[in-house]
Amino acid sequence: MDGLLEGTDGVVRCAWPANLPDYLLYHDEEWGVPVGEDRRLFERICLEGFQSGLSWLTILRKREAFRKAFADFDIDAVAAFTDDDVARCLADAGIVRHRGKIVSTINNARRAQALRDEFGSLAAYFWSHEPKPDERPAAMTLEVLRANPTTPVSTRISKDLKKRGWTFVGPTTIYAFMQAMGLVNDHIEGCACRPRIEALRAGFTRPVPLSAASRS
């Protein structure tokens, strides 16, 4: 009821991995760890788009196939995809074969190139939107998580990306991206991973956008 679950190893964690080995590994080693690498940020925002209407576990178990299909999410490589690549992806049973989401990934790679040129990196753009302490709840509980599938910050990012031509980047998708990439720490209070993620976030060097003068 409190959103926590004691694992077979005796460790208390967020309940959502449900003691599934691959999900536990993801929860313990990846979810919430701050990420500053453009390729991995681009991968995650694309996979969050594919996840829309599905479970994240489904996407996680197809992640290696997605990486193979999309050139390990190299932004420039995906931006150069053609109609032949769309057809190839639609024939790939290892991924989610949704034309709109495949085309969106290619479009977003091209939009990511523009964002990278403007800000210096995708990381600089996304981390510039990191919520301030007063924009975060005093305590992260299951009730807070359930009540906030989106936030004002995720809504702002979503609106800005859409203005820039991105697709499949709604506020809920963006908030899930923020949770996964460490822009926030949404491990529930009492989860064994929460203090470690806090320490990693404290020691993380935030990428700095190009100055306004440099961008002009």
Long-range contacts (C-beta under 8 A, 24 or more apart in sequence): 1-142, 2-141, 2-142, 2-188, 2-190, 3-141, 3-142, 3-145, 3-188, 4-188, 4-190, 4-191, 11-192, 12-190, 12-191, 12-192, 13-191, 13-192, 13-193, 14-187, 14-188, 14-191, 14-193, 20-57, 22-57, 22-60, 22-61, 23-57, 23-60, 26-60, 27-193, 28-193, 30-180, 31-179, 31-180, 31-187, 31-193, 32-179, 32-180, 32-182, 32-184, 32-185, 32-186, 32-187, 32-193, 32-197, 33-182, 33-197, 33-200, 34-181, 34-182, 34-183, 34-200, 34-201, 34-204, 35-123, 35-181, 35-182, 36-123, 36-127, 36-204, 36-205, 36-206, 36-207, 37-123, 38-75, 38-112, 38-116, 38-121, 38-122, 38-123, 39-72, 39-73, 39-74, 39-75, 40-73, 40-181, 41-122, 41-123, 41-126, 41-181, 42-73, 42-75, 42-78, 42-108, 42-109, 42-112, 42-122, 43-67, 43-70, 43-72, 43-73, 44-177, 44-180, 44-181, 45-108, 45-169, 45-173, 45-174, 45-177, 46-70, 46-73, 46-104, 46-105, 46-108, 48-173, 48-174, 48-176, 48-177, 48-180, 49-101, 49-104, 49-105, 49-108, 49-167, 49-168, 49-169, 49-173, 50-95, 50-96, 50-98, 50-101, 50-105, 51-173, 51-176, 52-101, 52-168, 52-170, 52-173, 54-96, 56-176, 58-96, 59-96, 62-94, 62-95, 62-96, 65-92, 65-94, 65-95, 66-94, 66-95, 68-94, 69-94, 69-95, 70-105, 75-109, 75-112, 75-113, 75-116, 75-122, 76-109, 76-113, 78-105, 78-106, 78-109, 79-106, 79-109, 79-110, 79-112, 79-113, 81-106, 81-109, 100-168, 101-168, 104-167, 104-168, 107-165, 107-166, 107-167, 108-166, 108-167, 108-168, 108-169, 111-161, 111-164, 111-165, 111-166, 114-164, 115-164, 118-210, 118-215, 119-209, 119-210, 119-215, 120-207, 120-208, 120-209, 120-210, 120-214, 121-207, 123-207, 124-207, 124-208, 124-209, 124-210, 125-209, 126-157, 126-181, 126-183, 127-183, 127-206, 127-207, 128-209, 129-153, 129-156, 129-157, 129-183, 130-183, 130-184, 130-206, 131-183, 131-184, 136-184, 139-189, 140-185, 140-186, 140-187, 140-188, 140-189, 140-194, 141-188, 141-189, 142-188, 145-186, 145-188, 148-175, 149-175, 150-174, 150-175, 151-175, 151-178, 153-178, 154-178
